[in-house]
Amino acid sequence: MQKRALGNTGDTLSLIGLGGVVYVQMDQQTANALTAEAVERGVNYFDVAPSYGKEQETELRMGEALKPYRDSVFLACKTTCRNREGAERELNQSLKNLQTDRFDLYQLHAISSVEEVKTCFAVGGAMEAVLAAQAAGKIRHIGFSAHSAEAALYAMDTFPFVSALFPINFVTWSRGNFGPQIMAKAEEKGVARLALKAMARTNWAEGAERSFPHCWYEPLSDPHQAQLALRYTLSQNITAAVPPGDPRLFRLALEIAERFNPLTNSEESELLQIAEQLAPIFQAA
């Protein structure tokens, strides 16, 4: 699988990352097998958070599954805590759960407002814990993930983050005007771009049977549309994408990435026609 540079860090990441939500309600033997398959197929980017699943199950599954590969993969984790004490506690517990002594990337997770960013950077805020951990060698790079364009833009103007993890999706870009402004700011600031929600279709319809129960949105399951959507995202100036948290969709994303070529103009027109019929899962304010 193709790998791309993570900004100017010297690290290179596989086009597709394995997101920890894939491990939700998965037994350890299955998690080990999926992880081994991913590594064998060229995946070196693994991303998880303690909030995925119940009782930190995804961190525990990933930690055990990655034991044979830890030194050859890029491991990213996150915190939703906004104060120093909580972030420090969560970071150290994540290190223990993942059976590692350091994270390659640690991220402020799901920042959703400018006020949250300000809280993280205030006296006693989460960034005190993150910076102290970096100084102690527990973190190599610092990033953030966001579902708010306003918060993402403010964060990048506040601190030299290495990376931004945010939705880059054909519907949200074309119908919700969500994503392009974050991409432009990240390029301006030299922040590496990591993509979420590439294979999202729209919100689940009221009362719809959720055939992918660990996805809060309806993902694209049609192989043709899914490959157009993922290739659309991978054709942007990004490092990598994390597909939906379902093993079936993760494997589909691997197949698409293994034979990736940029989207053509006619394919993009086809995809944007599909988008016209869909409501975006995110919209710019």
ZADO-1210 file (C-alpha; in nm, 4 decimals, padded with zeros to 6 digits):
<atoms>
<atom x="00.0000" y="00.0000" z="00.0000" code="MET" pos="1"/>
<atom x="00.1175" y="00.3497" z="-00.0829" code="GLN" pos="2"/>
<atom x="00.2515" y="00.5611" z="00.2038" code="LYS" pos="3"/>
<atom x="00.2579" y="00.9391" z="00.2310" code="ARG" pos="4"/>
<atom x="00.4589" y="01.1809" z="00.4426" code="ALA" pos="5"/>
<atom x="00.3080" y="01.3166" z="00.7636" code="LEU" pos="6"/>
<atom x="00.4034" y="01.6767" z="00.7054" code="GLY" pos="7"/>
<atom x="00.7692" y="01.7413" z="00.7794" code="ASN" pos="8"/>
<atom x="00.7959" y="01.4868" z="01.0609" code="THR" pos="9"/>
<atom x="00.9899" y="01.2272" z="00.8625" code="GLY" pos="10"/>
<atom x="00.7147" y="00.9719" z="00.9294" code="ASP" pos="11"/>
<atom x="00.5208" y="00.8086" z="00.6472" code="THR" pos="12"/>
<atom x="00.1728" y="00.6640" z="00.6944" code="LEU" pos="13"/>
<atom x="-00.0249" y="00.4097" z="00.4963" code="SER" pos="14"/>
<atom x="-00.3083" y="00.5604" z="00.2905" code="LEU" pos="15"/>
<atom x="-00.5534" y="00.3772" z="00.5160" code="ILE" pos="16"/>
<atom x="-00.5383" y="00.3690" z="00.8935" code="GLY" pos="17"/>
<atom x="-00.7075" y="00.1212" z="01.1232" code="LEU" pos="18"/>
<atom x="-00.9426" y="00.3031" z="01.3597" code="GLY" pos="19"/>
<atom x="-01.0078" y="00.1480" z="01.6969" code="GLY" pos="20"/>
<atom x="-01.3871" y="00.1469" z="01.6577" code="VAL" pos="21"/>
<atom x="-01.3348" y="-00.1598" z="01.4356" code="VAL" pos="22"/>
<atom x="-01.2564" y="-00.3573" z="01.7545" code="TYR" pos="23"/>
<atom x="-01.5837" y="-00.2755" z="01.9321" code="VAL" pos="24"/>
<atom x="-01.7453" y="-00.5976" z="02.0646" code="GLN" pos="25"/>
<atom x="-01.4702" y="-00.8020" z="01.8956" code="MET" pos="26"/>
<atom x="-01.2981" y="-01.0866" z="02.0777" code="ASP" pos="27"/>
<atom x="-00.9207" y="-01.0758" z="02.1147" code="GLN" pos="28"/>
<atom x="-00.8491" y="-01.3611" z="01.8758" code="GLN" pos="29"/>
<atom x="-01.0428" y="-01.1897" z="01.5965" code="THR" pos="30"/>
<atom x="-00.8763" y="-00.8564" z="01.6772" code="ALA" pos="31"/>
<atom x="-00.5337" y="-01.0210" z="01.6571" code="ASN" pos="32"/>
<atom x="-00.6150" y="-01.1717" z="01.3190" code="ALA" pos="33"/>
<atom x="-00.7527" y="-00.8469" z="01.1762" code="LEU" pos="34"/>
<atom x="-00.4498" y="-00.6541" z="01.2986" code="THR" pos="35"/>
<atom x="-00.2095" y="-00.9082" z="01.1486" code="ALA" pos="36"/>
<atom x="-00.3977" y="-00.8926" z="00.8183" code="GLU" pos="37"/>
<atom x="-00.3824" y="-00.5128" z="00.8183" code="ALA" pos="38"/>
<atom x="-00.0074" y="-00.5073" z="00.8841" code="VAL" pos="39"/>
<atom x="00.0570" y="-00.7716" z="00.6192" code="GLU" pos="40"/>
<atom x="-00.1367" y="-00.5596" z="00.3691" code="ARG" pos="41"/>
<atom x="00.0753" y="-00.2538" z="00.4438" code="GLY" pos="42"/>
<atom x="-00.1163" y="-00.0663" z="00.7145" code="VAL" pos="43"/>
<atom x="00.1176" y="00.1061" z="00.9605" code="ASN" pos="44"/>
<atom x="-00.1202" y="00.3751" z="01.0947" code="TYR" pos="45"/>
<atom x="-00.3360" y="00.2819" z="01.3952" code="PHE" pos="46"/>
<atom x="-00.5665" y="00.5289" z="01.5707" code="ASP" pos="47"/>
<atom x="-00.7663" y="00.4743" z="01.8894" code="VAL" pos="48"/>
<atom x="-00.9279" y="00.6571" z="02.1810" code="ALA" pos="49"/>
<atom x="-01.0404" y="00.5475" z="02.5282" code="PRO" pos="50"/>
<atom x="-01.3944" y="00.6603" z="02.4464" code="SER" pos="51"/>
<atom x="-01.4337" y="00.3995" z="02.1707" code="TYR" pos="52"/>
<atom x="-01.6475" y="00.1130" z="02.2954" code="GLY" pos="53"/>
<atom x="-01.7148" y="00.0246" z="02.6575" code="LYS" pos="54"/>
<atom x="-01.4641" y="00.0182" z="02.9410" code="GLU" pos="55"/>
<atom x="-01.1730" y="00.1044" z="02.7130" code="GLN" pos="56"/>
<atom x="-01.2223" y="-00.2229" z="02.5249" code="GLU" pos="57"/>
<atom x="-01.0764" y="-00.0978" z="02.1983" code="THR" pos="58"/>
<atom x="-00.7524" y="00.0200" z="02.3574" code="GLU" pos="59"/>
<atom x="-00.7142" y="-00.3130" z="02.5360" code="LEU" pos="60"/>
<atom x="-00.7809" y="-00.5091" z="02.2155" code="ARG" pos="61"/>
<atom x="-00.5423" y="-00.2952" z="02.0106" code="MET" pos="62"/>
<atom x="-00.2709" y="-00.3060" z="02.2739" code="GLY" pos="63"/>
<atom x="-00.2636" y="-00.6836" z="02.2805" code="GLU" pos="64"/>
<atom x="-00.2978" y="-00.7169" z="01.9029" code="ALA" pos="65"/>
<atom x="-00.0156" y="-00.4710" z="01.8308" code="LEU" pos="66"/>
<atom x="00.2389" y="-00.6328" z="02.0642" code="LYS" pos="67"/>
<atom x="00.4267" y="-00.8098" z="01.7810" code="PRO" pos="68"/>
<atom x="00.4282" y="-00.4949" z="01.5636" code="TYR" pos="69"/>
<atom x="00.4550" y="-00.1964" z="01.7995" code="ARG" pos="70"/>
<atom x="00.7978" y="-00.0790" z="01.6878" code="ASP" pos="71"/>
<atom x="00.7038" y="-00.0863" z="01.3186" code="SER" pos="72"/>
<atom x="00.3711" y="00.0995" z="01.3334" code="VAL" pos="73"/>
<atom x="00.2582" y="00.4577" z="01.3940" code="PHE" pos="74"/>
<atom x="00.0264" y="00.4654" z="01.6955" code="LEU" pos="75"/>
<atom x="-00.2107" y="00.7580" z="01.7529" code="ALA" pos="76"/>
<atom x="-00.4306" y="00.8107" z="02.0580" code="CYS" pos="77"/>
<atom x="-00.6594" y="01.0857" z="02.1902" code="LYS" pos="78"/>
<atom x="-00.8092" y="01.2508" z="02.4957" code="THR" pos="79"/>
<atom x="-01.1499" y="01.4120" z="02.5405" code="THR" pos="80"/>
<atom x="-01.0421" y="01.5592" z="02.8768" code="CYS" pos="81"/>
<atom x="-01.0033" y="01.9356" z="02.8704" code="ARG" pos="82"/>
<atom x="-00.8227" y="01.9844" z="03.2035" code="ASN" pos="83"/>
<atom x="-00.4692" y="01.8882" z="03.3012" code="ARG" pos="84"/>
<atom x="-00.5574" y="01.6353" z="03.5693" code="GLU" pos="85"/>
<atom x="-00.8034" y="01.4445" z="03.3534" code="GLY" pos="86"/>
<atom x="-00.5833" y="01.4468" z="03.0431" code="ALA" pos="87"/>
<atom x="-00.2806" y="01.3260" z="03.2402" code="GLU" pos="88"/>
<atom x="-00.4810" y="01.0434" z="03.3963" code="ARG" pos="89"/>
<atom x="-00.6343" y="00.9427" z="03.0644" code="GLU" pos="90"/>
<atom x="-00.3019" y="00.9542" z="02.8773" code="LEU" pos="91"/>
<atom x="-00.1245" y="00.7332" z="03.1305" code="ASN" pos="92"/>
<atom x="-00.4110" y="00.4849" z="03.1359" code="GLN" pos="93"/>
<atom x="-00.4081" y="00.4709" z="02.7556" code="SER" pos="94"/>
<atom x="-00.0340" y="00.3976" z="02.7578" code="LEU" pos="95"/>
<atom x="-00.0990" y="00.1107" z="02.9990" code="LYS" pos="96"/>
<atom x="-00.3955" y="-00.0238" z="02.7988" code="ASN" pos="97"/>
<atom x="-00.1974" y="-00.0119" z="02.4739" code="LEU" pos="98"/>
<atom x="00.1081" y="-00.1744" z="02.6329" code="GLN" pos="99"/>
<atom x="00.3428" y="00.0954" z="02.5111" code="THR" pos="100"/>
<atom x="00.5709" y="00.3612" z="02.6572" code="ASP" pos="101"/>
<atom x="00.4944" y="00.6309" z="02.4000" code="ARG" pos="102"/>
<atom x="00.2482" y="00.7535" z="02.1417" code="PHE" pos="103"/>
<atom x="00.3629" y="00.8631" z="01.7986" code="ASP" pos="104"/>
<atom x="00.0712" y="01.1077" z="01.7911" code="LEU" pos="105"/>
<atom x="-00.1503" y="01.2290" z="02.0745" code="TYR" pos="106"/>
<atom x="-00.4562" y="01.4367" z="01.9908" code="GLN" pos="107"/>
<atom x="-00.7089" y="01.6627" z="02.1566" code="LEU" pos="108"/>
<atom x="-01.0128" y="01.4572" z="02.0601" code="HIS" pos="109"/>
<atom x="-01.3309" y="01.5897" z="01.8981" code="ALA" pos="110"/>
<atom x="-01.2888" y="01.9577" z="01.9769" code="ILE" pos="111"/>
<atom x="-01.6269" y="02.1112" z="01.9019" code="SER" pos="112"/>
<atom x="-01.6044" y="02.4788" z="01.9942" code="SER" pos="113"/>
<atom x="-01.3615" y="02.7675" z="02.0302" code="VAL" pos="114"/>
<atom x="-01.4361" y="02.7669" z="02.4037" code="GLU" pos="115"/>
<atom x="-01.3143" y="02.4069" z="02.4314" code="GLU" pos="116"/>
<atom x="-00.9873" y="02.5013" z="02.2638" code="VAL" pos="117"/>
<atom x="-00.9458" y="02.7960" z="02.4997" code="LYS" pos="118"/>
<atom x="-01.0091" y="02.5681" z="02.7976" code="THR" pos="119"/>
<atom x="-00.7418" y="02.3254" z="02.6789" code="CYS" pos="120"/>
<atom x="-00.4858" y="02.6059" z="02.6576" code="PHE" pos="121"/>
<atom x="-00.5845" y="02.7855" z="02.9787" code="ALA" pos="122"/>
<atom x="-00.3945" y="02.7481" z="03.3056" code="VAL" pos="123"/>
<atom x="-00.4700" y="02.3971" z="03.4294" code="GLY" pos="124"/>
<atom x="-00.5860" y="02.2919" z="03.0826" code="GLY" pos="125"/>
<atom x="-00.5243" y="01.9672" z="02.8976" code="ALA" pos="126"/>
<atom x="-00.2349" y="02.1067" z="02.6967" code="MET" pos="127"/>
<atom x="-00.0268" y="02.1349" z="03.0136" code="GLU" pos="128"/>
<atom x="-00.0482" y="01.7567" z="03.0524" code="ALA" pos="129"/>
<atom x="00.0144" y="01.6944" z="02.6826" code="VAL" pos="130"/>
<atom x="00.3227" y="01.9168" z="02.6685" code="LEU" pos="131"/>
<atom x="00.4596" y="01.7674" z="02.9898" code="ALA" pos="132"/>
<atom x="00.4140" y="01.4183" z="02.8467" code="ALA" pos="133"/>
<atom x="00.5916" y="01.5203" z="02.5283" code="GLN" pos="134"/>
<atom x="00.8833" y="01.6589" z="02.7305" code="ALA" pos="135"/>
<atom x="00.8975" y="01.3263" z="02.9174" code="ALA" pos="136"/>
<atom x="00.9151" y="01.1292" z="02.5923" code="GLY" pos="137"/>
<atom x="00.5650" y="00.9809" z="02.6196" code="LYS" pos="138"/>
<atom x="00.4448" y="01.1666" z="02.3074" code="ILE" pos="139"/>
<atom x="00.6271" y="01.2346" z="01.9828" code="ARG" pos="140"/>
<atom x="00.3777" y="01.4576" z="01.7980" code="HIS" pos="141"/>
<atom x="00.0715" y="01.6579" z="01.9040" code="ILE" pos="142"/>
<atom x="-00.2444" y="01.6903" z="01.6951" code="GLY" pos="143"/>
<atom x="-00.6188" y="01.7278" z="01.7247" code="PHE" pos="144"/>
<atom x="-00.9409" y="01.5907" z="01.5796" code="SER" pos="145"/>
<atom x="-01.2423" y="01.8098" z="01.5120" code="ALA" pos="146"/>
<atom x="-01.5988" y="01.8014" z="01.3842" code="HIS" pos="147"/>
<atom x="-01.6220" y="02.1822" z="01.4025" code="SER" pos="148"/>
<atom x="-01.4651" y="02.4006" z="01.1355" code="ALA" pos="149"/>
<atom x="-01.4590" y="02.7033" z="01.3655" code="GLU" pos="150"/>
<atom x="-01.2808" y="02.5098" z="01.6419" code="ALA" pos="151"/>
<atom x="-01.0315" y="02.3585" z="01.3989" code="ALA" pos="152"/>
<atom x="-00.9401" y="02.6964" z="01.2512" code="LEU" pos="153"/>
<atom x="-00.8988" y="02.8508" z="01.5958" code="TYR" pos="154"/>
<atom x="-00.6848" y="02.5581" z="01.7138" code="ALA" pos="155"/>
<atom x="-00.4444" y="02.5939" z="01.4223" code="MET" pos="156"/>
<atom x="-00.4092" y="02.9667" z="01.4890" code="ASP" pos="157"/>
<atom x="-00.3354" y="02.8913" z="01.8559" code="THR" pos="158"/>
<atom x="-00.0663" y="02.6209" z="01.8440" code="PHE" pos="159"/>
<atom x="00.1678" y="02.4562" z="01.5877" code="PRO" pos="160"/>
<atom x="-00.0106" y="02.1212" z="01.5786" code="PHE" pos="161"/>
<atom x="00.1544" y="01.8512" z="01.3679" code="VAL" pos="162"/>
<atom x="-00.1759" y="01.7142" z="01.2375" code="SER" pos="163"/>
<atom x="-00.5493" y="01.7739" z="01.2070" code="ALA" pos="164"/>
<atom x="-00.7909" y="01.4808" z="01.1810" code="LEU" pos="165"/>
<atom x="-01.1251" y="01.5947" z="01.0374" code="PHE" pos="166"/>
<atom x="-01.4057" y="01.4941" z="00.7970" code="PRO" pos="167"/>
<atom x="-01.3140" y="01.5047" z="00.4286" code="ILE" pos="168"/>
<atom x="-01.6241" y="01.3727" z="00.2581" code="ASN" pos="169"/>
<atom x="-01.7736" y="01.4344" z="-00.0857" code="PHE" pos="170"/>
<atom x="-02.1179" y="01.5284" z="00.0513" code="VAL" pos="171"/>
<atom x="-02.0001" y="01.7552" z="00.3326" code="THR" pos="172"/>
<atom x="-01.7617" y="01.9351" z="00.0963" code="TRP" pos="173"/>
<atom x="-02.0033" y="01.9871" z="-00.1917" code="SER" pos="174"/>
<atom x="-02.3295" y="02.0267" z="00.0017" code="ARG" pos="175"/>
<atom x="-02.2240" y="02.1419" z="00.3481" code="GLY" pos="176"/>
<atom x="-01.9202" y="02.3563" z="00.2670" code="ASN" pos="177"/>
<atom x="-01.7495" y="02.1710" z="00.5502" code="PHE" pos="178"/>
<atom x="-01.3841" y="02.0767" z="00.5072" code="GLY" pos="179"/>
<atom x="-01.2312" y="02.3057" z="00.2443" code="PRO" pos="180"/>
<atom x="-01.1700" y="02.5855" z="00.4961" code="GLN" pos="181"/>
<atom x="-00.9945" y="02.3463" z="00.7369" code="ILE" pos="182"/>
<atom x="-00.7836" y="02.2075" z="00.4540" code="MET" pos="183"/>
<atom x="-00.6810" y="02.5564" z="00.3397" code="ALA" pos="184"/>
<atom x="-00.5808" y="02.6645" z="00.6905" code="LYS" pos="185"/>
<atom x="-00.3889" y="02.3407" z="00.7494" code="ALA" pos="186"/>
<atom x="-00.1950" y="02.3854" z="00.4266" code="GLU" pos="187"/>
<atom x="-00.1208" y="02.7469" z="00.5192" code="GLU" pos="188"/>
<atom x="00.0055" y="02.6445" z="00.8641" code="LYS" pos="189"/>
<atom x="00.1930" y="02.3346" z="00.7515" code="GLY" pos="190"/>
<atom x="-00.0382" y="02.1034" z="00.9476" code="VAL" pos="191"/>
<atom x="-00.0640" y="01.7485" z="00.8112" code="ALA" pos="192"/>
<atom x="-00.4162" y="01.6459" z="00.7060" code="ARG" pos="193"/>
<atom x="-00.5744" y="01.3185" z="00.8207" code="LEU" pos="194"/>
<atom x="-00.9232" y="01.2319" z="00.6970" code="ALA" pos="195"/>
<atom x="-01.2369" y="01.1012" z="00.8637" code="LEU" pos="196"/>
<atom x="-01.5768" y="01.0090" z="00.7196" code="LYS" pos="197"/>
<atom x="-01.4554" y="00.9532" z="00.3623" code="ALA" pos="198"/>
<atom x="-01.7078" y="00.6723" z="00.3143" code="MET" pos="199"/>
<atom x="-02.0021" y="00.8424" z="00.4867" code="ALA" pos="200"/>
<atom x="-02.3236" y="00.8663" z="00.2864" code="ARG" pos="201"/>
<atom x="-02.5704" y="01.0589" z="00.5055" code="THR" pos="202"/>
<atom x="-02.7429" y="01.0372" z="00.8425" code="ASN" pos="203"/>
<atom x="-02.9384" y="00.7233" z="00.9202" code="TRP" pos="204"/>
<atom x="-03.3049" y="00.7617" z="00.8293" code="ALA" pos="205"/>
<atom x="-03.5542" y="00.7607" z="01.1158" code="GLU" pos="206"/>
<atom x="-03.6275" y="00.4003" z="01.2089" code="GLY" pos="207"/>
<atom x="-03.3834" y="00.2564" z="00.9537" code="ALA" pos="208"/>
<atom x="-03.2275" y="-00.0809" z="01.0207" code="GLU" pos="209"/>
<atom x="-02.8654" y="-00.0073" z="01.1079" code="ARG" pos="210"/>
<atom x="-02.6766" y="-00.2727" z="00.9173" code="SER" pos="211"/>
<atom x="-02.3507" y="-00.1165" z="01.0391" code="PHE" pos="212"/>
<atom x="-02.4324" y="-00.0714" z="01.4095" code="PRO" pos="213"/>
<atom x="-02.1020" y="00.0892" z="01.5108" code="HIS" pos="214"/>
<atom x="-02.1406" y="00.3711" z="01.2559" code="CYS" pos="215"/>
<atom x="-02.3456" y="00.6663" z="01.3848" code="TRP" pos="216"/>
<atom x="-02.3999" y="00.7735" z="01.0229" code="TYR" pos="217"/>
<atom x="-02.5052" y="00.5653" z="00.7211" code="GLU" pos="218"/>
<atom x="-02.1895" y="00.4563" z="00.5378" code="PRO" pos="219"/>
<atom x="-02.1560" y="00.3809" z="00.1692" code="LEU" pos="220"/>
<atom x="-02.1779" y="00.0051" z="00.1290" code="SER" pos="221"/>
<atom x="-02.2246" y="-00.0026" z="-00.2490" code="ASP" pos="222"/>
<atom x="-01.8724" y="-00.0957" z="-00.3706" code="PRO" pos="223"/>
<atom x="-01.8784" y="00.1363" z="-00.6720" code="HIS" pos="224"/>
<atom x="-01.9947" y="00.4415" z="-00.4795" code="GLN" pos="225"/>
<atom x="-01.7635" y="00.3598" z="-00.1872" code="ALA" pos="226"/>
<atom x="-01.4577" y="00.3460" z="-00.4097" code="GLN" pos="227"/>
<atom x="-01.5492" y="00.6758" z="-00.5757" code="LEU" pos="228"/>
<atom x="-01.5969" y="00.8410" z="-00.2361" code="ALA" pos="229"/>
<atom x="-01.2766" y="00.7083" z="-00.0819" code="LEU" pos="230"/>
<atom x="-01.0740" y="00.7899" z="-00.3924" code="ARG" pos="231"/>
<atom x="-01.2222" y="01.1417" z="-00.3836" code="TYR" pos="232"/>
<atom x="-01.0840" y="01.1870" z="-00.0331" code="THR" pos="233"/>
<atom x="-00.7497" y="01.0236" z="-00.1098" code="LEU" pos="234"/>
<atom x="-00.7163" y="01.2486" z="-00.4150" code="SER" pos="235"/>
<atom x="-00.7042" y="01.5516" z="-00.1850" code="GLN" pos="236"/>
<atom x="-00.3762" y="01.6792" z="-00.0403" code="ASN" pos="237"/>
<atom x="-00.3899" y="01.4541" z="00.2663" code="ILE" pos="238"/>
<atom x="-00.1680" y="01.1977" z="00.4328" code="THR" pos="239"/>
<atom x="-00.4162" y="00.9208" z="00.5149" code="ALA" pos="240"/>
<atom x="-00.7795" y="00.8322" z="00.5826" code="ALA" pos="241"/>
<atom x="-00.9417" y="00.6316" z="00.8617" code="VAL" pos="242"/>
<atom x="-01.2444" y="00.4393" z="00.7262" code="PRO" pos="243"/>
<atom x="-01.5672" y="00.3580" z="00.9150" code="PRO" pos="244"/>
<atom x="-01.5505" y="00.1414" z="01.2261" code="GLY" pos="245"/>
<atom x="-01.6702" y="-00.1838" z="01.0740" code="ASP" pos="246"/>
<atom x="-01.4436" y="-00.4736" z="00.9654" code="PRO" pos="247"/>
<atom x="-01.6330" y="-00.5158" z="00.6370" code="ARG" pos="248"/>
<atom x="-01.5873" y="-00.1516" z="00.5424" code="LEU" pos="249"/>
<atom x="-01.2276" y="-00.1492" z="00.6640" code="PHE" pos="250"/>
<atom x="-01.1445" y="-00.4378" z="00.4311" code="ARG" pos="251"/>
<atom x="-01.3295" y="-00.2666" z="00.1462" code="LEU" pos="252"/>
<atom x="-01.1201" y="00.0450" z="00.2092" code="ALA" pos="253"/>
<atom x="-00.8025" y="-00.1648" z="00.2002" code="LEU" pos="254"/>
<atom x="-00.8992" y="-00.3081" z="-00.1390" code="GLU" pos="255"/>
<atom x="-00.9679" y="00.0391" z="-00.2779" code="ILE" pos="256"/>
<atom x="-00.6443" y="00.1844" z="-00.1405" code="ALA" pos="257"/>
<atom x="-00.4332" y="-00.1034" z="-00.2670" code="GLU" pos="258"/>
<atom x="-00.5261" y="-00.0135" z="-00.6241" code="ARG" pos="259"/>
<atom x="-00.5685" y="00.3596" z="-00.5678" code="PHE" pos="260"/>
<atom x="-00.5517" y="00.6047" z="-00.8544" code="ASN" pos="261"/>
<atom x="-00.6751" y="00.9660" z="-00.8412" code="PRO" pos="262"/>
<atom x="-01.0350" y="01.0394" z="-00.9290" code="LEU" pos="263"/>
<atom x="-01.0895" y="01.1529" z="-01.2882" code="THR" pos="264"/>
<atom x="-01.3009" y="01.4555" z="-01.3784" code="ASN" pos="265"/>
<atom x="-01.5824" y="01.2368" z="-01.5089" code="SER" pos="266"/>
<atom x="-01.5781" y="01.0234" z="-01.1941" code="GLU" pos="267"/>
<atom x="-01.5905" y="01.3333" z="-00.9766" code="GLU" pos="268"/>
<atom x="-01.8911" y="01.4589" z="-01.1744" code="SER" pos="269"/>
<atom x="-02.0641" y="01.1251" z="-01.1193" code="GLU" pos="270"/>
<atom x="-01.9915" y="01.1401" z="-00.7462" code="LEU" pos="271"/>
<atom x="-02.1154" y="01.4964" z="-00.7100" code="LEU" pos="272"/>
<atom x="-02.4397" y="01.4001" z="-00.8830" code="GLN" pos="273"/>
<atom x="-02.4847" y="01.1354" z="-00.6140" code="ILE" pos="274"/>
<atom x="-02.4146" y="01.4005" z="-00.3487" code="ALA" pos="275"/>
<atom x="-02.6980" y="01.6174" z="-00.4820" code="GLU" pos="276"/>
<atom x="-02.9469" y="01.3625" z="-00.3467" code="GLN" pos="277"/>
<atom x="-02.7933" y="01.3460" z="00.0010" code="LEU" pos="278"/>
<atom x="-02.7906" y="01.5599" z="00.3161" code="ALA" pos="279"/>
<atom x="-02.4413" y="01.6235" z="00.4611" code="PRO" pos="280"/>
<atom x="-02.3624" y="01.4862" z="00.8066" code="ILE" pos="281"/>
<atom x="-02.1711" y="01.8097" z="00.8792" code="PHE" pos="282"/>
<atom x="-02.2339" y="02.1651" z="00.7649" code="GLN" pos="283"/>
<atom x="-02.0314" y="02.4798" z="00.8131" code="ALA" pos="284"/>
<atom x="-02.1919" y="02.7281" z="01.0521" code="ALA" pos="285"/>
</atoms>
